Amino acid sequence: MATFEKPIWQDNAGTGVPASYTAAADRTFIAAAFPYSGVIGVNDLKCSQRALGADSSVDITIGRAIIYATGSTDKAYFTNVSGTFANVAIPAAPVSNSQLHRVWLQINDSTVSGAVDSAAFIVTSGTVAASPSTPAAPTGGPSLLLAQVSRSVGVATVLNAVISDLRVQLKPAIARVSDSSNNVTPIVATTISNGESVAGTAFVAPPSGTVLLACNASWNIASGTGSQVNLGPCIRAGSTVGSGTVFYTPDYDPGTKLTSSVPGTNHAGVSDIVTGLTPGTVYNATVVCWVQAAGVPMNYFGRQLSVIPMP
């Protein structure tokens, strides 16, 4: 027979008996509102070089985050870091080779591990090597990865150039790129190509796993070629724009690509809804181009792409 737990936050006004709820019940409510761990605002808990003069530390902005307990689907913690900023020490540069460090926000929960109930920024370190390994996640309570810092022998300070932002955003922003580059060498590839220069952007998949792709382009076909050329949006895995395993690519459905066989200058746009992305995962989107048959060169002179998170 079904058993109902007490509905969250009934105040029992007028009964004279104040309502009470367990911390676990509140965390279940947080889990229902946020599907995965991450920072809430675009600028929340962002790591950068020390503002008062670079040294062997990083500054972390204030902000809010949701952190899930490892292996749990309903134990989500809400954490608010207030004040102005935090400064966290990074281990000194190695005496040889290189080393990677990772910065985390960790929840200490006595019901999970230890006897302390608190939150703290911590740093984990990988091994020193010519090709250093990625640091492991911290042991103990639930943790959220914020950044990775690369340190090399003889470099005493931590600058922004060696800090990689690894935060997952719970409210991803619209990603947009506008590239006005004109290619010099005509495109002759018969499979998808990034073109002479890459027009694209990295983005974080929203909680729905669904985005709207909108692509616009201008291109030219030489007179007399009389065959088909194509442009369209492509999504690949990872944050390196223009590379990675292809997740979505324009196919031969005219509704998912820009296509023309008319010589001269052409302008057009296309959009498509892409589903099945893994929420919280970083992807990259680019405008790709190709020709239908060899010997049909194409030149582009303007490409625009927008990735819009969908509910």
C-alpha positions as CSV (number, residue, x, y, z in Angstrom):
1,M,0.0,0.0,0.0
2,A,1.3,3.5,-0.9
3,T,2.7,5.7,1.8
4,F,2.7,9.5,1.4
5,E,5.5,11.6,2.8
6,K,4.5,14.9,4.2
7,P,4.1,17.5,1.4
8,I,7.0,19.9,1.5
9,W,6.5,23.1,3.5
10,Q,3.0,22.8,4.7
11,D,3.0,25.4,7.5
12,N,0.0,24.0,9.5
13,A,-1.1,27.5,10.2
14,G,-3.9,27.7,12.9
15,T,-3.2,24.2,14.3
16,G,-0.7,25.5,16.9
17,V,1.7,22.7,15.8
18,P,4.6,23.9,13.7
19,A,5.5,21.7,10.7
20,S,8.9,20.0,10.6
21,Y,10.8,18.4,7.7
22,T,13.9,16.4,7.5
23,A,17.0,17.7,5.6
24,A,16.6,14.8,3.3
25,A,13.1,15.9,2.3
26,D,14.3,19.4,1.5
27,R,17.1,17.9,-0.6
28,T,14.6,15.9,-2.5
29,F,12.8,19.1,-3.4
30,I,16.1,20.6,-4.7
31,A,16.7,17.5,-6.8
32,A,13.2,17.9,-8.4
33,A,14.1,21.5,-9.4
34,F,17.6,20.9,-10.7
35,P,18.5,17.7,-12.7
36,Y,22.3,17.7,-12.2
37,S,25.1,19.4,-10.3
38,G,26.4,22.8,-11.5
39,V,26.6,26.5,-10.9
40,I,23.4,28.6,-11.1
41,G,24.7,31.8,-12.6
42,V,27.0,32.3,-15.6
43,N,29.6,34.1,-13.3
44,D,29.1,32.0,-10.2
45,L,32.2,30.4,-8.6
46,K,34.5,31.3,-11.5
47,C,38.2,30.8,-11.0
48,S,40.7,33.4,-12.2
49,Q,44.2,34.7,-11.4
50,R,44.6,36.6,-8.1
51,A,43.3,40.1,-8.7
52,L,45.6,41.8,-6.2
53,G,48.7,40.5,-8.0
54,A,49.2,37.0,-9.5
55,D,50.8,34.5,-7.2
56,S,50.4,30.8,-6.5
57,S,46.7,31.1,-5.8
58,V,43.3,31.7,-7.6
59,D,40.4,33.9,-6.8
60,I,36.9,32.4,-6.9
61,T,33.8,34.6,-7.3
62,I,30.9,34.3,-5.0
63,G,27.8,32.5,-6.2
64,R,25.4,29.6,-5.9
65,A,25.6,25.9,-6.9
66,I,23.8,22.6,-6.7
67,I,25.8,19.6,-5.7
68,Y,24.6,16.0,-5.8
69,A,25.8,13.3,-3.6
70,T,27.8,10.6,-5.6
71,G,25.5,7.8,-6.7
72,S,22.3,9.6,-5.5
73,T,19.4,10.7,-7.7
74,D,17.7,12.7,-5.0
75,K,20.3,14.0,-2.5
76,A,21.0,17.5,-3.9
77,Y,22.6,20.2,-1.8
78,F,22.1,24.0,-2.4
79,T,25.2,26.0,-1.6
80,N,25.6,29.7,-1.4
81,V,29.0,31.3,-1.3
82,S,28.6,34.9,0.0
83,G,30.9,37.8,0.8
84,T,33.2,39.3,-2.0
85,F,35.4,36.4,-3.2
86,A,37.5,33.5,-2.0
87,N,41.2,33.0,-2.5
88,V,42.5,29.5,-2.7
89,A,46.2,28.4,-2.6
90,I,47.5,26.2,-5.4
91,P,50.5,23.9,-4.8
92,A,53.8,25.4,-5.9
93,A,55.1,24.7,-9.4
94,P,56.9,21.4,-9.7
95,V,60.7,21.3,-9.8
96,S,60.6,19.4,-13.1
97,N,58.0,18.7,-15.8
98,S,54.4,19.7,-15.3
99,Q,51.5,19.1,-12.9
100,L,47.7,19.5,-13.1
101,H,45.5,20.6,-10.2
102,R,41.8,20.8,-9.9
103,V,39.7,23.1,-7.8
104,W,36.5,21.8,-6.2
105,L,33.6,23.0,-4.0
106,Q,33.0,20.2,-1.5
107,I,30.1,19.6,0.9
108,N,31.0,18.0,4.2
109,D,28.0,16.1,5.5
110,S,28.2,14.0,8.7
111,T,25.5,11.7,7.3
112,V,27.8,10.8,4.4
113,S,31.4,11.0,5.7
114,G,33.1,12.4,8.8
115,A,31.6,14.5,11.6
116,V,31.6,18.0,10.1
117,D,28.7,19.7,8.4
118,S,30.1,22.5,6.2
119,A,31.4,23.5,2.8
120,A,34.9,24.3,1.5
121,F,37.0,24.9,-1.5
122,I,39.6,22.2,-2.0
123,V,42.4,21.4,-4.5
124,T,43.4,17.9,-5.7
125,S,46.7,17.3,-7.6
126,G,47.8,14.9,-10.3
127,T,51.2,13.3,-10.7
128,V,54.2,15.3,-11.9
129,A,55.2,14.2,-15.4
130,A,56.0,15.3,-18.9
131,S,52.4,14.5,-19.8
132,P,50.7,15.0,-16.4
133,S,47.7,13.0,-15.4
134,T,44.3,14.5,-14.6
135,P,43.7,14.8,-10.8
136,A,41.2,12.4,-9.2
137,A,38.0,13.7,-7.6
138,P,38.3,14.3,-3.8
139,T,37.3,11.6,-1.3
140,G,34.7,12.3,1.3
141,G,31.5,14.4,0.7
142,P,29.9,15.4,-2.5
143,S,31.9,17.8,-4.7
144,L,31.6,20.1,-7.7
145,L,34.4,20.6,-10.2
146,L,35.2,24.3,-10.9
147,A,38.5,24.5,-12.7
148,Q,41.8,22.9,-13.7
149,V,45.1,24.7,-13.2
150,S,48.2,23.6,-15.2
151,R,51.6,24.3,-13.6
152,S,55.0,24.1,-15.3
153,V,58.5,24.0,-13.8
154,G,59.9,27.5,-13.2
155,V,56.6,29.3,-13.5
156,A,55.9,30.8,-10.0
157,T,52.5,32.5,-10.7
158,V,49.1,31.2,-11.8
159,L,47.8,33.3,-14.7
160,N,44.4,33.1,-16.4
161,A,46.1,31.4,-19.4
162,V,46.7,28.2,-17.4
163,I,43.2,28.1,-15.7
164,S,40.6,26.0,-17.5
165,D,37.0,26.7,-16.6
166,L,35.3,23.4,-16.0
167,R,32.1,24.6,-14.4
168,V,28.7,23.1,-15.6
169,Q,26.0,25.8,-15.8
170,L,22.5,25.0,-14.8
171,K,21.1,28.0,-16.8
172,P,23.1,27.8,-20.0
173,A,23.2,31.1,-22.0
174,I,22.5,31.4,-25.7
175,A,25.7,30.7,-27.6
176,R,26.2,32.7,-30.8
177,V,29.0,33.3,-33.3
178,S,29.1,35.6,-36.3
179,D,32.1,35.1,-38.7
180,S,32.6,37.4,-41.7
181,S,35.6,35.5,-43.0
182,N,35.9,35.1,-46.8
183,N,37.6,31.9,-47.8
184,V,40.5,32.3,-50.3
185,T,40.7,28.7,-51.6
186,P,37.3,27.5,-52.9
187,I,35.7,24.7,-51.0
188,V,35.8,21.4,-52.9
189,A,35.3,18.8,-50.1
190,T,32.5,16.3,-50.7
191,T,32.2,15.5,-47.0
192,I,31.5,18.0,-44.2
193,S,34.3,20.5,-43.6
194,N,34.8,23.4,-41.2
195,G,36.0,25.4,-44.2
196,E,39.1,27.5,-44.4
197,S,38.3,29.0,-41.0
198,V,36.1,27.6,-38.2
199,A,32.9,29.4,-37.4
200,G,31.6,27.9,-34.2
201,T,31.1,28.1,-30.5
202,A,31.2,25.8,-27.4
203,F,28.0,25.4,-25.4
204,V,26.6,23.5,-22.4
205,A,23.6,21.3,-23.0
206,P,20.6,22.5,-21.0
207,P,18.6,20.4,-18.5
208,S,16.1,19.4,-21.3
209,G,18.9,18.1,-23.5
210,T,17.3,20.1,-26.4
211,V,18.6,23.1,-28.3
212,L,17.4,25.2,-31.3
213,L,20.1,25.6,-33.9
214,A,19.9,28.6,-36.2
215,C,22.3,29.0,-39.1
216,N,22.7,31.8,-41.7
217,A,25.3,32.0,-44.5
218,S,26.2,33.8,-47.7
219,W,28.1,31.9,-50.4
220,N,28.9,32.0,-54.1
221,I,28.9,29.3,-56.8
222,A,31.0,29.9,-59.9
223,S,29.0,30.4,-63.1
224,G,28.6,27.3,-65.2
225,T,29.2,24.7,-62.5
226,G,25.5,23.7,-62.4
227,S,25.7,21.4,-59.4
228,Q,24.8,21.6,-55.7
229,V,26.7,23.1,-52.7
230,N,25.7,22.8,-49.1
231,L,26.2,24.5,-45.7
232,G,24.6,23.8,-42.3
233,P,25.0,23.5,-38.6
234,C,26.9,20.6,-37.0
235,I,27.3,19.6,-33.3
236,R,30.3,17.7,-32.0
237,A,31.2,16.4,-28.5
238,G,33.7,18.4,-26.4
239,S,34.7,22.0,-26.0
240,T,37.3,22.1,-28.8
241,V,35.4,24.0,-31.5
242,G,35.5,22.3,-34.8
243,S,36.6,18.8,-33.6
244,G,35.2,15.9,-31.6
245,T,32.8,13.0,-32.3
246,V,29.9,14.2,-34.5
247,F,26.6,14.2,-32.7
248,Y,24.5,16.0,-35.3
249,T,25.2,17.0,-38.9
250,P,23.0,18.3,-41.7
251,D,21.9,15.5,-44.0
252,Y,20.4,15.4,-47.4
253,D,17.0,16.6,-46.1
254,P,16.7,20.2,-47.5
255,G,15.1,21.2,-44.2
256,T,18.3,20.8,-42.3
257,K,20.9,22.5,-44.5
258,L,21.4,25.5,-46.8
259,T,21.7,24.2,-50.4
260,S,21.8,25.7,-53.8
261,S,22.8,24.9,-57.4
262,V,22.2,28.5,-58.7
263,P,25.4,30.2,-59.8
264,G,26.2,33.6,-58.2
265,T,25.7,34.9,-54.7
266,N,23.2,33.2,-52.4
267,H,21.9,34.1,-48.9
268,A,19.8,31.8,-46.7
269,G,19.1,30.5,-43.2
270,V,18.0,27.3,-41.7
271,S,17.0,26.1,-38.2
272,D,16.4,22.7,-36.5
273,I,15.6,21.4,-33.1
274,V,18.2,18.9,-31.8
275,T,17.3,16.6,-29.0
276,G,19.1,13.9,-27.0
277,L,22.0,16.0,-25.8
278,T,23.3,15.0,-22.3
279,P,22.4,17.7,-19.9
280,G,25.3,19.6,-18.4
281,T,27.7,18.2,-21.0
282,V,29.9,20.6,-23.1
283,Y,29.5,20.3,-26.9
284,N,30.6,22.6,-29.8
285,A,28.6,23.7,-32.8
286,T,30.0,24.9,-36.1
287,V,28.9,25.8,-39.6
288,V,30.1,23.1,-42.0
289,C,30.2,23.1,-45.7
290,W,30.7,20.7,-48.6
291,V,29.9,20.2,-52.3
292,Q,27.7,17.6,-53.8
293,A,30.2,16.5,-56.4
294,A,33.9,17.0,-57.1
295,G,34.7,19.9,-59.4
296,V,31.9,22.2,-58.0
297,P,33.9,24.8,-56.0
298,M,32.1,27.1,-53.5
299,N,33.2,30.3,-51.7
300,Y,31.6,31.5,-48.5
301,F,31.7,35.1,-47.2
302,G,29.8,35.1,-44.0
303,R,28.4,32.6,-41.6
304,Q,26.4,32.9,-38.4
305,L,25.3,30.3,-35.9
306,S,23.2,30.5,-32.7
307,V,22.5,27.7,-30.2
308,I,19.5,28.4,-28.1
309,P,18.6,26.3,-25.0
310,M,15.1,24.9,-25.1
311,P,12.9,24.1,-22.1
